[in-house]
Amino acid sequence: MLYPSIDNLLTKIDSKYSLVSVAAKRARFMQENKGKGALDTYQSHKFVGKALEEIYADELVMQKKDANKTYSDEV
């Protein structure tokens, strides 16, 4: 895979683990929905490549959870 490069993708999402997780979830979603994507054209023919292109184009972003937030078992 040449485009987008891992170095360029890591400027969008801060860790390789997060990058893989976000791309895999998006690829599964695209596969289940018959390939509908956010971009008009893609260079890649595979869903993971398309997801990575969306991340690079800022069409797909990762939302960070608040690490200081605590959850209560009380309902």
N, C-alpha and C positions, 0 to 999 in steps of 0.2 A: 504494500500500500504506500503510495507516494504522496497522495494528497488527501487530507491535510497532514502535515508531518506531526509527529508526537510532540516536538518542541513547540509548535504553534498551538496545539491543543492544550498543552499544559499551561499556557498563558490564560486560557479560558476557565479551566477547572484545575484546582491546585494539586491533586494527587492522581496517580495512575489508577489506583483502586477506585476512586470516585468516578473517574473518566470511564472505566470499563463498566461500572455498575449503571451509570446513566445511559450509556450507549446501548447496553444490552436490553435494558427496560424499554427504551424507545424502539429498538429493532423488533422486539417481540410485539409491541403495540402496532407497529407498521405492518408486520406480517399478518396479524389477526385482522387488520382493517384493510386488507388487499392493497397494501403498498401506498396508501395515501400519505403524503409527506408535506412538509411546510415550505419546501423550496420548489421553484418552477422546474428547474433542471438539476440533475445530479451527474457527477462523473462516474460514481460507483453504481454497479448493478445489484450489489448485495445490500441487505437491510442494515447491517452494522456499519458499512461504509457510508451509507446515506445518513445514518444517525450521527456519525462523526462529522460529516459535512455540515449538518444542521448545527452542531455544537460550535463549529468554527465560524459559521455565519451568524452566530448569536441568536438563532431561532430557537435553540434549546439551551436552557440554563438550569443549573442546579441550585436549588434553594437550600440554604444551610439551616439546620435546626439549632435552636438556642441550647447550648450545652449547660447553662445554668438553670434551666427550667426543670422543676421537679414535678413529678406526678404523684397524685394521692390515690390510694386504694379506696378511699371513701367515695360513695356515690351520692 
